[in-house]
């Protein structure tokens, strides 16, 4: 998949979410995820949306994928790589704790 597709799907998802069409927004954020989009937007939004719905397994899947993408595809030269990776890891641990409650 082209990198641009992930970017476009993320933009479409943001538009849909802003209009209140959360279910469709989730579908487009998931497409961005499948494209290994290297921005944090779809991962952040999906994890928030899934947390609100108490869909912890989906949130864990999304955050695990975000960590994979940032460790595998994001250049070490990017100044935001490590702060975002750390944020994903912290959030992943929190949702794992919630799931085990």
C-alpha positions in Angstrom: 0.0 0.0 0.0 1.2 3.5 -0.7 2.2 5.7 2.1 -0.1 8.4 0.8 -3.1 6.1 1.1 -2.6 6.0 4.9 -2.4 9.8 5.0 -5.6 10.2 2.9 -7.5 7.6 5.0 -6.5 9.4 8.2 -7.8 12.7 6.8 -11.0 11.1 5.7 -11.4 9.5 9.2 -10.9 12.9 10.8 -13.6 14.5 8.6 -16.0 11.7 9.5 -15.3 11.9 13.2 -15.8 15.7 13.1 -19.2 15.1 11.6 -20.1 12.6 14.3 -19.9 9.5 12.1 -17.7 7.5 14.5 -18.4 4.1 13.1 -17.2 5.1 9.6 -14.3 7.1 11.0 -13.1 3.9 12.8 -13.2 2.1 9.4 -11.0 4.7 7.8 -8.6 4.9 10.8 -8.3 1.1 10.6 -7.4 1.5 6.9 -4.6 3.9 7.8 -3.4 1.4 10.4 -3.4 -1.4 7.7 -1.3 0.9 5.5 1.3 1.2 8.4 0.8 5.0 8.4 3.7 6.5 10.2 1.8 9.3 11.9 0.4 9.0 15.3 -3.1 10.3 14.5 -5.0 7.1 13.6 -3.4 5.2 16.5 -4.2 7.9 19.0 -7.8 8.3 17.8 -8.6 4.6 17.6 -7.2 3.9 21.0 -9.3 6.7 22.4 -12.5 5.6 20.6 -12.0 2.0 21.6 -11.3 3.0 25.2 -14.6 4.9 25.3 -16.4 1.8 24.0 -14.5 -0.4 26.5 -13.2 -2.4 23.5 -9.9 -3.1 25.3 -8.8 -5.9 23.0 -9.1 -3.6 20.0 -7.2 -0.9 21.8 -4.4 -3.3 22.7 -4.3 -4.4 19.0 -4.0 -0.8 17.8 -1.4 0.2 20.3 0.7 -2.9 19.7 0.6 -2.1 15.9 1.5 1.5 16.6 4.6 0.4 18.5 5.5 -2.0 15.7 5.1 0.8 13.1 7.1 3.3 15.0 9.9 0.8 15.8 10.0 -0.6 12.3 9.2 2.2 9.8 9.8 5.6 11.5 13.3 6.9 11.1 15.5 7.4 14.2 16.1 10.9 12.8 12.5 11.9 13.5 12.5 13.9 16.8 9.0 12.7 17.8 9.7 9.0 17.4 10.8 8.1 20.9 8.4 10.3 22.8 5.5 8.8 20.8 6.8 5.3 21.2 6.9 5.8 25.0 3.4 7.3 25.1 2.1 4.2 23.1 3.8 1.9 25.5 2.5 3.6 28.6 -1.0 3.6 27.2 -0.7 0.0 26.3 0.2 -1.0 29.8 -2.7 1.0 31.2 -5.2 -0.7 28.9 -3.8 -4.1 29.8 -4.3 -3.2 33.4 -7.9 -2.2 32.7 -8.6 -5.4 30.8 -7.4 -7.5 33.8 -9.7 -5.7 36.3 
